[in-house]
């Protein structure tokens, strides 16, 4: 389970942060019971974020029954994906 206030705290922790592969390790130090993954937002095709921000989105994942899947159910969630939104130049 990942409570809504934790999601809000993660958003605050990421605000203004330099995102990249190392962000997962930094977040795990703060929340050791949660598995964090970093990727680009355009790598995620079939999920809806639980938090949308200017430079990143947060997605929840649930593990169980042998598979990992995206979820919006905070009671089933075991991990958070930090998905960076790439700024495209025109």
C-alpha distances in whole Angstrom, upper triangle without the diagonal:
4,6,10,12,10,11,14,15,15,17,19,19,20,23,26,25,27,25,25,24,24,21,18,20,20,17,15,18,16,13,13,10,9,12,14,16,19,22,24,23,26,24,22,24,22,18,18,16,14,16,20,22,26,25,22,19,15,14,10,10,9,11,13,16,18,17,14,14,14,11,11,9,6,4,6,5,6,9,11,15,17,20,23,26,29,32,35,38,41
4,7,8,7,7,11,11,11,13,16,16,17,19,23,22,24,21,22,22,21,18,16,18,18,14,14,16,14,10,12,10,8,11,12,15,17,20,22,21,24,23,20,22,21,17,16,14,11,13,17,19,22,22,18,16,12,11,9,10,10,13,15,19,20,18,15,15,13,11,10,9,5,6,8,6,7,8,9,12,14,17,20,23,26,29,32,35,38
4,6,5,7,9,10,11,13,15,16,17,19,23,22,25,23,24,24,24,20,18,20,19,16,16,18,15,12,14,12,11,14,15,18,20,22,24,22,26,25,22,24,23,19,17,15,12,13,17,18,22,22,19,17,13,13,11,13,14,16,18,22,23,22,19,18,16,13,12,10,6,8,10,9,11,11,11,15,16,19,22,24,27,30,33,36,39
4,5,5,6,9,10,11,13,14,16,17,21,21,23,22,24,24,24,20,19,21,20,16,17,19,16,14,17,15,13,16,16,18,20,22,23,21,24,24,22,23,22,18,16,13,9,10,14,15,19,20,17,15,12,12,11,14,15,18,21,24,25,23,20,19,16,14,11,10,7,10,12,11,13,13,12,15,15,18,20,22,25,27,31,34,36
4,5,5,6,9,10,11,12,14,15,19,19,22,21,23,24,23,19,19,20,18,15,16,17,14,13,16,15,14,17,16,19,20,23,24,22,26,26,24,26,25,21,19,16,12,12,15,16,19,20,18,16,13,15,14,17,18,21,23,27,28,26,23,22,19,17,15,14,11,13,16,14,15,15,13,16,16,19,21,23,26,28,31,34,37
4,5,5,6,9,10,10,12,14,18,17,20,19,20,21,20,16,15,17,15,11,13,14,11,9,12,12,10,13,13,16,17,20,22,21,24,24,22,24,24,20,18,15,12,11,15,15,19,19,16,15,12,13,12,15,16,18,21,25,26,24,21,20,18,16,14,14,10,12,14,12,12,11,10,13,14,17,19,21,24,26,30,33,36
4,5,5,6,9,10,11,12,16,16,18,17,19,19,19,15,14,17,15,12,13,15,13,11,14,13,11,13,12,14,15,17,19,17,21,21,19,21,20,17,15,11,8,8,11,12,16,16,13,11,8,10,10,13,15,18,21,24,25,23,19,18,15,14,12,12,9,13,14,11,12,11,9,11,11,14,16,18,21,23,27,30,32
4,5,5,6,9,10,11,14,15,18,17,20,21,20,16,16,18,16,13,16,17,14,13,17,16,14,16,15,17,17,19,20,19,22,23,21,23,23,19,17,13,10,8,11,11,15,15,13,12,10,13,13,16,19,22,25,28,29,26,23,22,19,17,15,15,13,16,17,15,16,14,12,14,13,15,17,18,22,23,27,29,32
4,5,5,6,9,10,13,13,17,16,19,19,18,14,15,16,14,11,13,14,10,10,14,15,13,15,14,16,17,19,21,20,24,24,23,25,25,22,19,16,13,11,14,13,16,16,14,14,12,14,15,17,20,22,25,29,29,27,24,23,20,19,17,18,15,17,19,16,16,14,12,14,13,16,17,19,22,24,28,30,33
4,5,5,6,9,12,11,14,13,15,16,15,11,11,13,11,8,11,12,9,9,13,13,11,12,11,13,13,16,17,17,20,21,19,22,22,19,17,14,12,10,12,11,14,14,11,11,9,12,12,15,18,20,23,27,27,25,21,20,18,17,16,17,14,17,18,15,14,12,9,11,9,13,14,16,19,21,25,28,31
4,5,5,6,10,10,13,12,15,17,16,12,13,16,13,11,14,15,13,13,16,17,14,15,13,14,14,16,16,15,19,20,19,21,22,18,16,12,11,8,9,8,11,11,9,9,8,12,13,16,19,22,26,29,29,26,23,21,18,18,16,18,15,19,20,16,17,14,11,12,10,12,12,14,17,19,22,25,28
4,5,5,9,10,13,13,16,18,17,13,15,16,13,11,15,15,12,14,17,18,16,18,15,17,16,19,19,19,22,23,22,25,25,22,20,16,14,11,12,10,12,12,12,12,12,15,17,20,23,25,29,32,32,30,26,25,22,21,20,21,18,21,23,19,20,17,14,15,13,15,15,17,19,20,24,26,29
4,6,8,8,11,11,14,15,14,10,12,13,10,8,12,12,10,11,15,16,15,16,13,15,14,17,18,18,22,23,22,25,26,23,21,17,16,13,14,12,14,13,12,13,12,16,17,19,22,24,28,31,31,29,25,25,22,22,21,22,19,22,23,19,19,16,13,14,12,14,14,17,19,20,24,26,30
4,6,5,8,8,11,13,12,9,11,13,10,9,13,14,12,13,16,18,15,16,12,13,12,14,15,15,19,19,19,22,23,21,19,15,15,12,12,10,11,9,9,10,10,14,16,18,22,24,28,31,30,28,24,23,21,21,20,22,19,23,23,19,19,16,13,12,9,11,11,13,15,17,20,23,26
4,6,9,10,13,16,15,12,14,16,14,13,16,17,15,17,20,21,19,19,16,17,15,16,16,16,20,21,21,24,25,22,20,16,16,12,12,9,9,9,9,11,12,16,18,21,24,27,31,34,34,31,27,26,23,23,22,24,21,25,26,22,22,19,16,15,12,13,12,13,15,16,20,22,25
4,7,9,12,16,15,12,15,17,14,14,18,18,17,19,22,24,21,21,18,18,16,17,17,17,20,22,22,25,27,24,23,19,19,16,14,11,10,9,10,13,15,19,21,24,27,30,33,37,36,33,29,28,26,26,25,27,25,28,29,25,25,22,18,17,14,14,12,13,14,14,18,20,23
4,6,9,12,11,9,12,13,11,11,15,15,15,17,19,21,19,19,15,15,13,15,15,16,19,20,21,24,26,24,22,19,19,16,15,12,12,10,10,13,14,18,20,22,26,28,31,35,33,31,27,27,24,25,24,26,24,27,28,24,23,20,17,15,12,13,11,13,14,15,19,21,24
4,7,10,9,8,12,13,11,13,16,16,17,18,20,23,20,19,16,15,12,13,13,15,18,19,20,24,26,24,23,20,21,18,17,14,13,10,11,14,15,18,21,23,26,28,32,35,33,31,27,27,25,26,26,28,26,29,29,25,24,20,17,16,12,13,10,12,12,13,17,19,22
4,7,8,6,9,11,11,11,14,16,16,17,19,21,18,16,13,11,8,9,10,12,15,15,17,20,22,20,20,17,18,16,15,13,12,9,9,12,13,15,18,19,23,25,28,31,30,27,23,23,21,23,23,25,24,27,26,22,21,17,14,12,9,9,7,10,11,13,16,18,22
4,5,6,8,10,11,12,14,16,17,18,19,21,18,16,12,10,7,8,9,12,15,14,16,20,22,21,21,18,20,18,17,16,15,12,11,13,14,16,18,19,22,24,27,30,28,25,22,22,21,23,24,26,25,27,26,22,21,17,15,12,9,10,8,11,11,14,17,19,23
4,6,6,8,10,11,12,14,16,17,17,19,16,13,10,8,6,8,10,13,16,14,16,20,22,21,22,19,21,19,19,18,19,15,13,15,15,16,18,18,21,21,25,28,26,23,20,21,20,22,23,25,24,26,25,21,19,16,14,11,10,11,10,14,14,17,20,22,26
4,5,6,7,9,10,11,13,15,15,17,15,13,11,10,8,11,14,16,19,18,19,23,25,23,24,21,22,20,21,19,20,16,15,17,16,18,19,19,22,23,26,29,27,25,22,23,22,24,25,26,24,27,26,22,20,16,15,13,11,13,13,16,17,19,22,25,28
4,5,5,6,9,10,11,12,13,16,13,12,9,8,7,10,13,15,18,17,18,22,23,21,21,18,18,17,17,16,17,14,12,14,13,15,16,17,20,21,25,28,26,24,21,21,20,21,22,23,21,24,23,19,17,14,12,11,9,11,11,14,16,18,21,24,28
4,5,5,6,9,10,10,11,13,10,8,5,6,6,10,13,15,18,17,17,21,22,20,20,17,17,17,18,17,19,16,13,14,12,13,14,14,17,18,21,25,23,21,18,18,17,19,20,21,19,21,20,16,14,11,9,9,8,11,12,16,18,20,24,26,30
4,5,5,6,9,10,9,12,11,9,8,9,10,13,17,19,22,20,21,24,25,23,24,21,21,20,21,20,22,19,17,18,16,17,17,17,19,20,23,26,24,23,20,21,21,22,23,24,22,23,22,19,16,13,12,12,12,15,16,19,21,23,27,29,33
4,5,5,7,9,10,13,12,11,9,11,11,15,17,19,23,22,22,26,27,24,24,21,20,19,20,19,20,18,16,17,16,17,18,19,21,22,25,29,27,26,22,23,22,23,23,24,22,24,23,20,17,14,13,13,12,15,15,19,21,23,26,29,32
4,5,5,6,8,10,9,9,7,10,10,14,17,18,21,21,20,24,24,22,21,18,17,16,18,17,19,17,15,15,13,15,15,16,18,19,23,26,25,23,20,21,19,20,20,21,18,20,20,16,14,11,10,11,10,14,15,18,20,23,26,29,32
4,5,5,5,8,7,7,7,10,12,15,19,20,23,22,21,25,25,23,23,20,19,18,20,20,22,20,18,17,15,16,15,15,17,17,21,24,23,22,19,20,19,20,21,21,18,19,19,15,13,10,10,12,12,16,17,21,23,26,29,32,35
4,6,6,9,10,10,10,13,15,19,22,23,26,25,25,29,29,26,26,23,22,21,23,22,24,22,20,20,18,19,18,19,20,21,24,27,26,25,22,24,23,23,24,24,21,22,22,19,16,14,14,16,15,19,20,23,25,28,31,34,37
4,6,9,9,11,11,14,16,19,22,23,26,26,25,28,28,25,25,21,20,19,21,20,23,21,19,19,16,18,17,18,20,21,24,28,27,26,23,24,22,22,22,22,19,20,20,17,15,14,13,15,15,18,20,23,25,27,31,34,37
4,6,6,8,9,13,15,19,21,22,26,24,23,27,26,23,23,20,18,18,20,20,23,21,19,18,15,16,15,15,16,17,20,24,24,23,20,21,20,19,19,19,15,17,17,14,12,10,11,13,14,18,20,23,26,28,31,34,38
4,6,7,9,13,16,19,23,23,27,25,24,27,27,24,24,22,20,20,23,23,26,24,21,20,17,18,16,16,16,16,19,23,22,21,19,20,20,20,21,20,17,17,17,14,11,11,12,15,16,19,21,25,27,30,33,36,40
4,7,10,13,16,20,23,23,27,25,23,26,26,23,23,21,19,20,23,24,26,25,22,20,17,16,14,14,13,14,16,20,19,19,17,18,18,18,18,17,14,14,14,11,8,9,11,14,16,20,22,25,28,31,34,38,41
4,6,10,13,16,19,20,23,21,20,23,22,19,19,17,16,16,19,20,23,21,18,17,13,13,11,10,11,12,15,18,18,17,14,15,15,15,15,15,12,13,12,9,6,5,7,10,12,16,19,22,25,28,31,34,37
4,7,10,13,17,18,21,18,17,20,20,18,18,16,16,17,19,20,23,21,17,16,13,12,10,9,10,11,14,17,16,15,12,13,13,14,16,16,14,15,13,10,7,5,6,8,11,14,17,20,23,26,29,32,35
4,7,10,14,14,18,16,15,18,19,16,17,14,14,15,16,17,19,17,14,13,10,10,10,9,12,13,16,20,19,16,13,14,13,14,16,16,15,17,15,11,9,6,5,6,7,11,13,17,19,22,25,28,32
4,7,10,12,14,12,12,16,17,15,16,14,15,15,16,17,18,16,13,12,10,10,10,10,13,13,17,20,18,16,13,13,12,15,16,18,16,19,17,13,11,8,6,5,6,8,11,14,16,20,22,26,29
4,7,9,12,11,11,15,16,15,16,14,15,15,15,15,16,13,10,10,10,10,12,12,16,17,21,23,21,19,15,15,14,16,18,20,19,21,20,16,15,11,9,6,5,6,8,11,13,16,19,22,25
4,6,9,7,8,12,14,14,15,13,15,15,15,15,15,12,10,10,10,11,13,13,17,18,22,24,22,19,16,15,14,17,18,21,20,23,21,18,17,13,11,7,6,5,6,9,10,14,16,20,23
4,5,5,8,11,14,13,14,13,16,15,13,13,13,10,8,9,11,12,15,16,19,21,24,26,25,21,18,17,15,18,19,22,22,25,23,20,20,16,13,10,8,5,5,6,7,11,13,16,19
4,5,6,8,11,10,11,10,13,12,11,11,12,9,7,7,9,10,13,14,18,20,24,26,25,21,18,16,14,16,16,20,20,23,22,19,19,16,13,9,8,4,5,5,7,11,13,16,19
4,5,7,10,11,12,12,16,15,13,14,14,12,11,10,13,13,16,17,20,22,25,27,25,22,19,17,15,17,18,22,23,26,24,21,22,19,16,13,12,8,8,7,8,11,12,15,17
4,6,10,10,13,13,16,17,15,17,17,15,12,12,13,12,15,15,18,19,22,24,22,19,16,14,13,16,18,21,22,25,22,20,20,17,15,11,11,8,10,10,11,14,15,19,21
4,6,7,9,10,13,14,14,15,16,15,12,10,11,9,12,12,15,17,20,22,20,17,14,12,10,13,14,18,19,22,19,17,18,15,13,10,11,8,11,11,13,16,17,21,23
4,6,9,11,14,16,15,17,18,17,15,13,14,12,14,14,17,19,21,22,21,17,15,12,11,13,15,18,20,23,21,19,20,18,16,13,14,12,14,13,15,18,18,22,23
4,7,10,13,15,15,18,20,19,16,14,14,11,12,12,15,17,19,20,19,16,13,10,8,11,12,15,18,20,18,17,18,17,15,13,15,13,16,16,18,21,21,25,26
4,7,9,12,12,16,18,17,14,11,10,8,9,10,12,15,17,19,19,15,13,9,6,8,9,12,14,17,15,14,16,14,13,11,13,11,14,15,17,20,21,25,27
4,7,9,9,13,15,16,13,9,9,7,9,11,14,17,19,21,22,18,15,12,8,8,8,11,13,16,15,14,16,15,13,11,13,11,14,14,17,19,21,25,26
4,5,6,10,13,13,10,6,5,5,8,11,14,17,20,22,23,19,16,13,9,9,8,11,12,16,15,13,15,13,10,9,10,9,12,12,16,18,20,24,25
4,7,10,14,14,11,8,6,6,7,11,13,17,20,22,23,20,17,14,10,9,6,9,9,13,13,11,14,12,10,10,11,11,14,15,18,20,23,26,28
4,7,10,11,9,6,5,7,9,13,16,20,23,26,26,23,19,17,13,12,10,13,12,16,16,14,16,14,11,11,10,10,12,13,16,18,21,24,26
4,7,9,7,5,7,9,12,16,19,22,25,28,28,25,22,19,15,15,13,16,16,20,20,17,19,16,13,12,10,10,10,10,13,15,18,21,23
4,6,5,6,8,12,15,18,22,25,28,31,31,28,24,22,18,18,16,19,18,22,23,20,21,18,14,13,11,10,9,9,12,13,16,19,21
4,6,8,11,14,18,21,25,28,31,34,34,30,27,24,21,21,20,23,22,26,26,23,24,21,17,16,12,11,9,8,10,10,13,15,18
4,7,10,14,17,20,24,26,30,33,32,29,25,23,20,21,20,23,22,26,26,22,23,20,16,14,10,9,6,5,7,8,12,14,17
4,7,10,13,16,20,23,26,29,28,25,21,19,16,17,17,20,19,23,22,19,19,16,12,10,7,5,4,5,8,10,14,17,20
4,7,10,13,17,20,23,26,26,22,19,16,13,14,13,16,16,19,19,16,17,14,10,8,6,5,7,7,11,13,16,19,22
4,7,10,13,17,20,23,23,20,16,14,11,11,10,13,12,16,15,12,13,10,7,6,5,6,9,11,14,17,20,23,26
4,7,10,13,17,19,19,16,13,10,7,8,8,10,10,14,13,10,11,8,6,5,7,8,11,13,16,19,22,25,27
4,7,10,13,16,17,14,10,8,6,5,6,8,7,10,9,6,7,6,5,6,9,11,14,16,20,23,25,29,31
4,7,10,13,13,10,7,5,4,5,8,9,9,11,8,5,6,5,6,7,11,12,16,18,21,25,27,31,33
4,7,10,10,8,6,5,6,6,9,9,9,9,6,4,5,7,9,11,15,16,20,22,25,29,31,34,37
4,7,7,6,4,7,9,10,13,12,12,12,8,7,6,8,11,13,17,18,22,25,27,31,33,37,39
4,5,6,7,9,11,12,15,13,14,13,9,10,9,12,15,17,20,22,26,28,31,34,36,40,42
4,6,8,10,13,14,17,16,17,16,12,13,13,15,18,20,23,25,28,31,33,37,38,42,44
4,7,10,14,15,19,18,19,18,14,14,13,15,18,19,22,24,27,29,32,35,37,41,43
4,6,10,12,16,16,17,17,13,13,12,13,15,16,19,20,24,26,28,32,33,37,39
4,7,9,13,13,14,15,11,10,9,10,12,12,16,17,20,22,25,28,30,34,36
4,6,10,11,13,14,10,9,10,10,11,11,15,15,19,21,23,27,28,32,34
4,7,9,11,13,10,8,10,9,9,9,13,13,17,18,21,24,26,30,32
4,5,8,10,8,7,10,10,10,11,14,15,18,20,23,26,28,32,33
4,6,9,8,8,11,11,11,12,14,15,18,19,23,25,28,31,33
4,5,6,6,10,11,12,14,17,18,21,23,26,29,31,35,37
4,5,5,8,10,10,13,16,18,21,23,26,29,31,35,37
4,6,9,11,13,16,19,21,24,26,30,32,35,39,41
4,7,9,12,14,18,20,23,25,29,32,34,38,40
4,6,8,11,14,16,20,22,25,28,31,35,37
4,7,10,14,16,20,22,26,29,31,35,38
4,7,10,13,16,19,22,25,28,31,34
4,6,9,13,15,19,22,25,28,31
4,6,9,12,15,19,21,25,28
4,6,10,12,16,18,22,25
4,6,9,13,15,19,22
4,6,9,12,16,19
4,6,9,13,15
4,6,10,13
4,7,10
4,6
4
